[in-house]
Amino acid sequence: MVALMRAALLERAGVVETSIIEVPPLDADQVLIEVSAVGVCGSDVHYFEHGRVGPFVVEAPIILGHELSGTIVDVGAAVDRRRIGERVAVEPQRPCRVCTQCKAGRYNLCPDMEFFATPPINGAFCEFVAIQSDFAHAVPDTVSDEAAALIEPLSVAIWACQRAQVGVGSRVLVAGAGPIGVIVAQTARAFGASEVIVTDVDAQRRAFALEHGATVVLDPAHDDVSTLGVDAFVDASGVPSAVIAGIEAVRPAGIAMLVGLGHEMMALPVSAIQSREIWVSGVFRYANTWPTGIELVASGRVNLDALVSGRFGLDEVDRALSVGREPGQMKVVVHPWKGWNAART
């Protein structure tokens, strides 16, 4: 195997440099993956712009990127070598597997989680990554590299819809028509929702959502959503006014799920929550969602390829982290081998 690789390192807020570093060594239960595609997440952008996300602070150079796919090129001593050559979607985390939360199946809440691109754990804006074998999920050839990478944000949507008990005949409200909001809308429809209402102040994004999952789109600046009476509300905006309106739109005994990363503190309509017994919960990553995500994409019930609006190479990661705010952008993807043809070390 190669000994060195190229990686885009966030040196400090606003500064990304491409460096040559060592390929990560393999534990016995791990596989080495040649990275094919990496989606840019809002958390990556936040680290790039501010050098931190909540309590996680960039104190040393770090590789960002946690939405990824690739091909297995080597395996640890305890892994079947027949896995070499498999195309995989990577679940970018390593739980301890022995704590109370892990044993209860909620490994996303593991207090000792090692999650890609969360300081001090490196991510995937590089040529090779290592991951435990069972978190490298084989994908069929009908699933593109980019779609396989975006099974990570799809997993957030699956986890949110599962916890919101979205099913056949559900009426669902989604705030925010960015990538997560659109993926949530598609997932809700795939789960059987009869009506999926998506709100966003951006007309272009509303139009995109209407073509990719939403049955109705509304402009929250002009349309009152508080009287909708939906079974489930999923916030993918992080905007306090959207959260309040969404909770007010939930019927008695309905469910509100908070996905969007916005303000750390916000006021909530407590009287509506209490009088209607609305269940309000946060969403933190996911657990056991990749098999469902792969099936949704492979079957065509969720279209992730349609979200990709920009593609960049490893030397363009700083641009990839900046372009998402431009009009017309939805999901940006980095291809680590794009535009570089030098012989591998």
HUVENBEL-V479947 format. One record per helix or strand of 2 or more residues. SS is the DSSP state (hx for helix, st for strand). FROM is the first residue (numbers start at 1). LEN is the number of residues. If there is no record, write none. Layout:
ss from len
SS FROM LEN
SS FROM LEN
//
This chain:
ss from len
st 4 9
st 15 8
st 30 10
hx 42 9
st 52 2
st 56 2
st 62 2
st 67 9
hx 81 3
st 87 4
st 93 2
hx 100 4
hx 107 3
st 114 2
st 128 5
hx 133 3
st 136 3
hx 145 5
hx 151 13
st 171 5
hx 179 12
st 195 5
hx 203 9
st 216 3
st 230 6
hx 240 9
st 250 9
hx 270 7
st 279 4
hx 290 9
hx 305 3
st 308 6
hx 314 10
st 331 5
//
